[in-house]
Structures are given as structure tokens and as C-alpha cells.
Amino acid sequence: MIWNELLSTHRYAQPHKSPDIRSSFQRDYDRIIFSSPFRRLENKTQVFPLPGAQMVHNRLTHSLEVASVGRSIACRTVEKLAKKHPDLKERQSDIETVVASACLAHDLGNPPFGHSGEDTISSFFKDGNGRSLKDSVLPEQWSDLIAFEGNANAFRQLTHQFTGRRAGGFSLTSATLATLLKYPYPSFDNGNRKKYNVFYSEIEAFKEIVEECGIPRVDSEHLVYARHPLSYMMEASDDICYLVLDMEDAHKRGIISTEAIESCFLSFFDENKDKAFFKHRDDVYRDVTDINERMAFLRAMLINKLVNLASDIFMKHYDAIMEGRFEKSLISHLPDFEKNALEICRNESVKHIYRHPSVVKIELTGFNVIGTLLEEFTDAVLNPDTPYNKKLLSLIPEQFKVQTDEVYPKLQSVIDFISNMTDLYAVQLYKDLRGID
């Protein structure tokens, strides 16, 4: 792969460029951050219930922080890459903005209630009443439905022409869209890979975008392409923020102790090799007595260390990345010391955070709310002539309505509608349909 192609400014479904003082990639960034789907992330669950007394991360704040970390990884990496490719120094701002834009957009396809929302949609078709529809769609379409993937839905959000909207969705550049693709293959014909980034309905858009960026197909038997090199930076940013910020939220909610979070964060620093850090920590602790501020300091230092390591790993495996041979994520290639620390923190998170009753209750709420909405609106689009279903269909915004006799687009219209809901709207609509005041 070569950088001139990887940084393609070609806009999907919008070939004509309009004059603008901003670069093409700055326009991508602005289109995402000013969009309604991005604003709705404010009321979508990250891990913990949406704020009550304690402020915790939602999908919006998470995405903004991921973008900040992604920009830092890109900045550090381009500084090194410029020694190999001096011309890339002039593209530093472009590369940073592409990574930041993909980071902003990476969660746009997530339904309400976090990952439990994805599981509920999949379960409805795989194990619930949606099973009866299997013979009404193509096998490739069924593969999408029984394994609904927020990553693929994000790509759809950005590229699909919804009713009454312009062609190409957000009409972003090929570079930004390709960077979004952590799993550049569909749910089917992918060699039994688990996650995926492309629904059946977006296959042609996917092919056009990766080929525009000069990204090669890496599996001759399956529809699997290499990843855009910058997608590894986006993924690392997301991994870092998940690891660190979920723990900070749990500490603020009193779910894990100060001693536990401090121990986890400090486990990434070697007392023999990182003496300057420990001296700096002691100096800060003498001045700062507020516990949350101390943990914020450790969080910042840890993110900085992981940013530097992610950049180092990218450079170490640069040739394999550019040839489409690199496997797994940057974070999975951490040195042994930091990898062991990562496992300590992950185990702590699984044990105390992701199984905490407040988290489990949100997931159960998601199953009930989304399951009910799927049941009601799926029946409505497939049987639109009953009085009740006519009223239900009137609640679906025009952009999500389709004029077709095909079952798959009808089902997608329901999923598009539900996945765009905020947690609060989904709960309120559920209450309205069930007559709960």
C-alpha cells in the first residue's frame, strides 16, 4: 500500500469537489461532529447507567476522548515515519485528522444500551420470533441479522442514502471511511471471522472505497481485504480509552476502591525503569490531596505511556502493516511487562465492573426494551394494513421508511430506526407502547 492512495480525498458518491478553506479531511471531521447521529451519542450508554449524581462517560464523551488519543498516536507516529518518508511530514495534519475523524465515528452504529443492544437484535432473529423470517431473505442477509454488528452499522450510517437524504450518506473521503474499517469484510464469505464491518447492503460501497485507497484483497477465497494502516491507530485509541476510563468511572461510582485502581494504573510502570515517573508522582501527590485528581493524573500518565507504546509497535511492524500481513491489534503486541499489567486491569474490570449489578440491570433493560420494539415494529413493516400497525408506522421518521416489497430492506428500516434511538427515547417509547406512566 502507498500513502498517496491511502490518503485518497475522493468522496463517496459525491465526486465533485466544492471550494473550501478547509482540507477534505477537516470537512470529514466537521461533518461528523455536527451531525445528529453524533449528538445522539450523548444519551447512549457506554458502560454505566447514564448520569445521576455521578458523571460517567457516555458514547459521546468516549468518542471525543478516543479521537484525542488517536490524534496523539498519529502525531507521534508521523514524526517517526517522516524519517522514512520525508513527504509525509507535510501530510501530518491530514493523517491526524483522518484518524481523529474515524475515532469520532467509530460508535455511530451502536444501538441503545451498549453491547447488550447488539446482542438483543441478534437474538431476536437467531433465537426469538424473528427466526420465522429466515426463509424470507438471502443467506447473506440472514448472516447480518443473526450477528448484528455495530461496526457494520457505523459504516452503513456513513454511506447509506436514507430516504430524503443525499446520496452517499455523509459523503466522507475514502481515506476516512477505510480507516473506520477495523474488520474489512462482510458477515458472510469471510472465512469464519467473528466481527465484521460490512452489511450485505453496503458491499458495493465497501469495494469502491477500499479499492480507491489501493487496499489489497488478502484472502483469495473470501471477500477479505487488508486493513487501512491508520485503522490500527483508531483501534488502539479505542482500546486504551476502554481500559483506562471505564476504571476511572467505576472508581467515581465507588465500585472499585482507590487502592485497586491505583494499583492497576501503577502496574504499567516499572519502579526500576520508570524512576522519573515515580519521582514525578511523588511530587504531584505532595501538592494534590484530592483522590479523584490523583487518579486523573495517573490516568493521564498511563494514556501517554500507552500512546507512545502503540506508536512504537506501529513502527516496529510497519512493513507488515503496509503489506497487509500484520495480525491482531497494536495493543495485543505490547511488551510482556505492559501486557501483564493489561491483563491485571482487564481481570479487575471483568470481575468488578462489567458484572456489577448496575451494569447488568442496564443490559437486562436493554433486552426488554429493544426486544419489545423489534417485535412491534417488525410486525408493523411486514403487516402494515392493520389499524394498530398503521399507527405504529406513523411513528417511524421518513428517513427510515422504504418503499419495497423485499423483506430485508424492511427489516433494515426497523433496525435503522431502533439503532438510532437514544437510551432515553427507547425507554420512553417502550413505556408509551406498554401504557406505563
BELDAPE-V535535 format. One record per residue. N is the residue number from 0. RES is the residue in three letters. PHI is phi as a letter, one per 20 degrees, with the letter a starting at -180 (none if undefined). Layout:
n->N res->RES phi->PHI
n->N res->RES phi->PHI
This chain:
n->0 res->MET phi->none
n->1 res->ILE phi->c
n->2 res->TRP phi->f
n->3 res->ASN phi->g
n->4 res->GLU phi->e
n->5 res->LEU phi->f
n->6 res->LEU phi->e
n->7 res->SER phi->f
n->8 res->THR phi->e
n->9 res->HIS phi->f
n->10 res->ARG phi->e
n->11 res->TYR phi->f
n->12 res->ALA phi->m
n->13 res->GLN phi->b
n->14 res->PRO phi->f
n->15 res->HIS phi->e
n->16 res->LYS phi->e
n->17 res->SER phi->d
n->18 res->PRO phi->f
n->19 res->ASP phi->a
n->20 res->ILE phi->f
n->21 res->ARG phi->e
n->22 res->SER phi->f
n->23 res->SER phi->g
n->24 res->PHE phi->f
n->25 res->GLN phi->f
n->26 res->ARG phi->f
n->27 res->ASP phi->g
n->28 res->TYR phi->g
n->29 res->ASP phi->f
n->30 res->ARG phi->f
n->31 res->ILE phi->f
n->32 res->ILE phi->f
n->33 res->PHE phi->e
n->34 res->SER phi->e
n->35 res->SER phi->f
n->36 res->PRO phi->g
n->37 res->PHE phi->f
n->38 res->ARG phi->f
n->39 res->ARG phi->f
n->40 res->LEU phi->f
n->41 res->GLU phi->f
n->42 res->ASN phi->d
n->43 res->LYS phi->c
n->44 res->THR phi->f
n->45 res->GLN phi->e
n->46 res->VAL phi->c
n->47 res->PHE phi->e
n->48 res->PRO phi->g
n->49 res->LEU phi->g
n->50 res->PRO phi->g
n->51 res->GLY phi->d
n->52 res->ALA phi->f
n->53 res->GLN phi->d
n->54 res->MET phi->e
n->55 res->VAL phi->c
n->56 res->HIS phi->f
n->57 res->ASN phi->d
n->58 res->ARG phi->f
n->59 res->LEU phi->f
n->60 res->THR phi->f
n->61 res->HIS phi->g
n->62 res->SER phi->f
n->63 res->LEU phi->f
n->64 res->GLU phi->f
n->65 res->VAL phi->f
n->66 res->ALA phi->f
n->67 res->SER phi->f
n->68 res->VAL phi->f
n->69 res->GLY phi->f
n->70 res->ARG phi->f
n->71 res->SER phi->f
n->72 res->ILE phi->f
n->73 res->ALA phi->f
n->74 res->CYS phi->f
n->75 res->ARG phi->f
n->76 res->THR phi->f
n->77 res->VAL phi->f
n->78 res->GLU phi->g
n->79 res->LYS phi->f
n->80 res->LEU phi->f
n->81 res->ALA phi->f
n->82 res->LYS phi->f
n->83 res->LYS phi->e
n->84 res->HIS phi->c
n->85 res->PRO phi->g
n->86 res->ASP phi->f
n->87 res->LEU phi->f
n->88 res->LYS phi->g
n->89 res->GLU phi->f
n->90 res->ARG phi->d
n->91 res->GLN phi->g
n->92 res->SER phi->f
n->93 res->ASP phi->f
n->94 res->ILE phi->f
n->95 res->GLU phi->g
n->96 res->THR phi->f
n->97 res->VAL phi->f
n->98 res->VAL phi->f
n->99 res->ALA phi->f
n->100 res->SER phi->f
n->101 res->ALA phi->f
n->102 res->CYS phi->f
n->103 res->LEU phi->g
n->104 res->ALA phi->e
n->105 res->HIS phi->f
n->106 res->ASP phi->d
n->107 res->LEU phi->f
n->108 res->GLY phi->e
n->109 res->ASN phi->f
n->110 res->PRO phi->f
n->111 res->PRO phi->f
n->112 res->PHE phi->m
n->113 res->GLY phi->m
n->114 res->HIS phi->f
n->115 res->SER phi->f
n->116 res->GLY phi->f
n->117 res->GLU phi->f
n->118 res->ASP phi->f
n->119 res->THR phi->f
n->120 res->ILE phi->f
n->121 res->SER phi->f
n->122 res->SER phi->f
n->123 res->PHE phi->g
n->124 res->PHE phi->e
n->125 res->LYS phi->e
n->126 res->ASP phi->c
n->127 res->GLY phi->e
n->128 res->ASN phi->f
n->129 res->GLY phi->f
n->130 res->ARG phi->g
n->131 res->SER phi->f
n->132 res->LEU phi->e
n->133 res->LYS phi->g
n->134 res->ASP phi->e
n->135 res->SER phi->e
n->136 res->VAL phi->c
n->137 res->LEU phi->f
n->138 res->PRO phi->g
n->139 res->GLU phi->f
n->140 res->GLN phi->f
n->141 res->TRP phi->f
n->142 res->SER phi->g
n->143 res->ASP phi->f
n->144 res->LEU phi->f
n->145 res->ILE phi->e
n->146 res->ALA phi->b
n->147 res->PHE phi->g
n->148 res->GLU phi->c
n->149 res->GLY phi->f
n->150 res->ASN phi->f
n->151 res->ALA phi->f
n->152 res->ASN phi->f
n->153 res->ALA phi->f
n->154 res->PHE phi->f
n->155 res->ARG phi->f
n->156 res->GLN phi->g
n->157 res->LEU phi->e
n->158 res->THR phi->d
n->159 res->HIS phi->f
n->160 res->GLN phi->e
n->161 res->PHE phi->f
n->162 res->THR phi->g
n->163 res->GLY phi->n
n->164 res->ARG phi->d
n->165 res->ARG phi->f
n->166 res->ALA phi->f
n->167 res->GLY phi->n
n->168 res->GLY phi->m
n->169 res->PHE phi->f
n->170 res->SER phi->l
n->171 res->LEU phi->e
n->172 res->THR phi->f
n->173 res->SER phi->f
n->174 res->ALA phi->f
n->175 res->THR phi->f
n->176 res->LEU phi->f
n->177 res->ALA phi->f
n->178 res->THR phi->f
n->179 res->LEU phi->f
n->180 res->LEU phi->e
n->181 res->LYS phi->f
n->182 res->TYR phi->c
n->183 res->PRO phi->f
n->184 res->TYR phi->a
n->185 res->PRO phi->e
n->186 res->SER phi->f
n->187 res->PHE phi->d
n->188 res->ASP phi->l
n->189 res->ASN phi->c
n->190 res->GLY phi->m
n->191 res->ASN phi->m
n->192 res->ARG phi->f
n->193 res->LYS phi->f
n->194 res->LYS phi->f
n->195 res->TYR phi->b
n->196 res->ASN phi->c
n->197 res->VAL phi->c
n->198 res->PHE phi->f
n->199 res->TYR phi->g
n->200 res->SER phi->f
n->201 res->GLU phi->d
n->202 res->ILE phi->f
n->203 res->GLU phi->f
n->204 res->ALA phi->f
n->205 res->PHE phi->g
n->206 res->LYS phi->f
n->207 res->GLU phi->f
n->208 res->ILE phi->f
n->209 res->VAL phi->f
n->210 res->GLU phi->f
n->211 res->GLU phi->f
n->212 res->CYS phi->e
n->213 res->GLY phi->m
n->214 res->ILE phi->e
n->215 res->PRO phi->e
n->216 res->ARG phi->f
n->217 res->VAL phi->d
n->218 res->ASP phi->c
n->219 res->SER phi->f
n->220 res->GLU phi->e
n->221 res->HIS phi->c
n->222 res->LEU phi->e
n->223 res->VAL phi->d
n->224 res->TYR phi->d
n->225 res->ALA phi->f
n->226 res->ARG phi->e
n->227 res->HIS phi->f
n->228 res->PRO phi->g
n->229 res->LEU phi->f
n->230 res->SER phi->f
n->231 res->TYR phi->f
n->232 res->MET phi->f
n->233 res->MET phi->f
n->234 res->GLU phi->f
n->235 res->ALA phi->f
n->236 res->SER phi->f
n->237 res->ASP phi->f
n->238 res->ASP phi->f
n->239 res->ILE phi->f
n->240 res->CYS phi->f
n->241 res->TYR phi->g
n->242 res->LEU phi->f
n->243 res->VAL phi->e
n->244 res->LEU phi->f
n->245 res->ASP phi->f
n->246 res->MET phi->f
n->247 res->GLU phi->f
n->248 res->ASP phi->f
n->249 res->ALA phi->f
n->250 res->HIS phi->f
n->251 res->LYS phi->f
n->252 res->ARG phi->e
n->253 res->GLY phi->m
n->254 res->ILE phi->e
n->255 res->ILE phi->c
n->256 res->SER phi->f
n->257 res->THR phi->f
n->258 res->GLU phi->f
n->259 res->ALA phi->f
n->260 res->ILE phi->f
n->261 res->GLU phi->f
n->262 res->SER phi->f
n->263 res->CYS phi->f
n->264 res->PHE phi->f
n->265 res->LEU phi->f
n->266 res->SER phi->f
n->267 res->PHE phi->e
n->268 res->PHE phi->d
n->269 res->ASP phi->e
n->270 res->GLU phi->f
n->271 res->ASN phi->e
n->272 res->LYS phi->e
n->273 res->ASP phi->d
n->274 res->LYS phi->f
n->275 res->ALA phi->f
n->276 res->PHE phi->f
n->277 res->PHE phi->f
n->278 res->LYS phi->f
n->279 res->HIS phi->f
n->280 res->ARG phi->g
n->281 res->ASP phi->f
n->282 res->ASP phi->f
n->283 res->VAL phi->f
n->284 res->TYR phi->f
n->285 res->ARG phi->f
n->286 res->ASP phi->e
n->287 res->VAL phi->d
n->288 res->THR phi->d
n->289 res->ASP phi->f
n->290 res->ILE phi->f
n->291 res->ASN phi->f
n->292 res->GLU phi->f
n->293 res->ARG phi->f
n->294 res->MET phi->f
n->295 res->ALA phi->f
n->296 res->PHE phi->f
n->297 res->LEU phi->f
n->298 res->ARG phi->g
n->299 res->ALA phi->f
n->300 res->MET phi->f
n->301 res->LEU phi->f
n->302 res->ILE phi->g
n->303 res->ASN phi->f
n->304 res->LYS phi->f
n->305 res->LEU phi->f
n->306 res->VAL phi->f
n->307 res->ASN phi->f
n->308 res->LEU phi->f
n->309 res->ALA phi->f
n->310 res->SER phi->f
n->311 res->ASP phi->f
n->312 res->ILE phi->f
n->313 res->PHE phi->g
n->314 res->MET phi->f
n->315 res->LYS phi->f
n->316 res->HIS phi->d
n->317 res->TYR phi->g
n->318 res->ASP phi->f
n->319 res->ALA phi->f
n->320 res->ILE phi->f
n->321 res->MET phi->f
n->322 res->GLU phi->e
n->323 res->GLY phi->m
n->324 res->ARG phi->d
n->325 res->PHE phi->f
n->326 res->GLU phi->d
n->327 res->LYS phi->m
n->328 res->SER phi->d
n->329 res->LEU phi->f
n->330 res->ILE phi->f
n->331 res->SER phi->f
n->332 res->HIS phi->d
n->333 res->LEU phi->g
n->334 res->PRO phi->g
n->335 res->ASP phi->g
n->336 res->PHE phi->f
n->337 res->GLU phi->f
n->338 res->LYS phi->f
n->339 res->ASN phi->f
n->340 res->ALA phi->f
n->341 res->LEU phi->f
n->342 res->GLU phi->f
n->343 res->ILE phi->f
n->344 res->CYS phi->f
n->345 res->ARG phi->f
n->346 res->ASN phi->f
n->347 res->GLU phi->f
n->348 res->SER phi->f
n->349 res->VAL phi->f
n->350 res->LYS phi->f
n->351 res->HIS phi->d
n->352 res->ILE phi->d
n->353 res->TYR phi->f
n->354 res->ARG phi->d
n->355 res->HIS phi->f
n->356 res->PRO phi->g
n->357 res->SER phi->f
n->358 res->VAL phi->f
n->359 res->VAL phi->f
n->360 res->LYS phi->f
n->361 res->ILE phi->f
n->362 res->GLU phi->f
n->363 res->LEU phi->f
n->364 res->THR phi->g
n->365 res->GLY phi->g
n->366 res->PHE phi->g
n->367 res->ASN phi->f
n->368 res->VAL phi->f
n->369 res->ILE phi->f
n->370 res->GLY phi->g
n->371 res->THR phi->f
n->372 res->LEU phi->f
n->373 res->LEU phi->f
n->374 res->GLU phi->g
n->375 res->GLU phi->f
n->376 res->PHE phi->f
n->377 res->THR phi->f
n->378 res->ASP phi->f
n->379 res->ALA phi->f
n->380 res->VAL phi->f
n->381 res->LEU phi->e
n->382 res->ASN phi->c
n->383 res->PRO phi->f
n->384 res->ASP phi->e
n->385 res->THR phi->f
n->386 res->PRO phi->g
n->387 res->TYR phi->f
n->388 res->ASN phi->f
n->389 res->LYS phi->f
n->390 res->LYS phi->f
n->391 res->LEU phi->f
n->392 res->LEU phi->f
n->393 res->SER phi->f
n->394 res->LEU phi->e
n->395 res->ILE phi->f
n->396 res->PRO phi->g
n->397 res->GLU phi->g
n->398 res->GLN phi->f
n->399 res->PHE phi->e
n->400 res->LYS phi->e
n->401 res->VAL phi->c
n->402 res->GLN phi->d
n->403 res->THR phi->a
n->404 res->ASP phi->e
n->405 res->GLU phi->f
n->406 res->VAL phi->f
n->407 res->TYR phi->g
n->408 res->PRO phi->f
n->409 res->LYS phi->f
n->410 res->LEU phi->f
n->411 res->GLN phi->f
n->412 res->SER phi->f
n->413 res->VAL phi->f
n->414 res->ILE phi->f
n->415 res->ASP phi->g
n->416 res->PHE phi->f
n->417 res->ILE phi->f
n->418 res->SER phi->f
n->419 res->ASN phi->e
n->420 res->MET phi->f
n->421 res->THR phi->e
n->422 res->ASP phi->g
n->423 res->LEU phi->f
n->424 res->TYR phi->f
n->425 res->ALA phi->f
n->426 res->VAL phi->f
n->427 res->GLN phi->f
n->428 res->LEU phi->f
n->429 res->TYR phi->g
n->430 res->LYS phi->f
n->431 res->ASP phi->f
n->432 res->LEU phi->f
n->433 res->ARG phi->e
n->434 res->GLY phi->m
n->435 res->ILE phi->e
n->436 res->ASP phi->e
